[in-house]
């Protein structure tokens, strides 16, 4: 096996697309989950306007990762989709509700409160469903041959519910620190007051899942504790960045809490990847087992290497154009 074979390259591309989605759409979902707790309707207008220019572009990474996964590792689709039909449907339903609410809320008058709930409810549902999928990946899938052999609700267990709650808390923290960076006045003060509580919730869930995981997946315990390895750098980095979030909030920094929260997410994500590496369908199938033909991977790779720089360029341009504070009465709509 070559160190940098096509399957390895595709695994890196898909991992990159997933982390870009988590980081860039995570704060978007977090803003939606904070919607019901906003001080007033003006604050909700500002919150939605802070993400309105970028939310749809952020979800490009989800499409990119999904399409790459289908082309490069078709076995993943043939096993994981039957295992996660309901969870994936709930996630997509939540994202659809959010997308519709973005467009209709600013036009509605008497029914605006319904679109507020659609935006918030879709955000809660999508974030929870994504967390449940992560939890199901940690606990693994029952397979027989090259087919899924488990039940329709095997993805929904107490452990996956906890990971769903954890991702909701993490996204809410991302959204809260985004608002600190993008707003001012009483909205920013409200976000400053809420962020420490969300940070505490994230760390609490992180501790619970860390303790719980070895009983769900003994292989994870062996990988982490059999020998003290450099894998421990990931939780250490996560705690370091969590401290940076807390320090930035205490010192009333505007940008540091958001950047540190993103770094904390990235550290946790890479720790999860290393825990399961190289299994894409745990506990039985590695990325090489699930790979498509090398000719197919190479053909798709040529297109992907053309598309990714374009996505990065227009994403960077969008954030640059819409940089700065969002104020009451101003916005994208």
Secondary structure, 3 states (H helix, E strand, C coil): CCCCCHHHHHHHHHHHHHHHHHHHHHHHHHHHHHHHHCCCHHHHHHHHHHHHCCHHHHCHHHHHHHHHHHHHCHHHHHHHHHHHHHHHHHHHHHHHHHHHHHHHHCCCCCCHHHHHHHHHHHHHHHHHHHHHHHHHHHHCCCEECCEECCCCCCCCCHHHHHHHHHHHHHHHHHHHHHHHHHCCHHHHHHHHHHHHHHHHHHHHHHHHHHHHHHHHCHHHHHHHHCCCCCCHHHHHHHHHHHHHHHHHHHCCCCCHHHHHHHHHHHHHHHHHHHHHCCEEECCCEEHHHHCCCHHHHHHHHHHHHHHHHHHHHHHHHHHHHCCCCCCCCCCCC
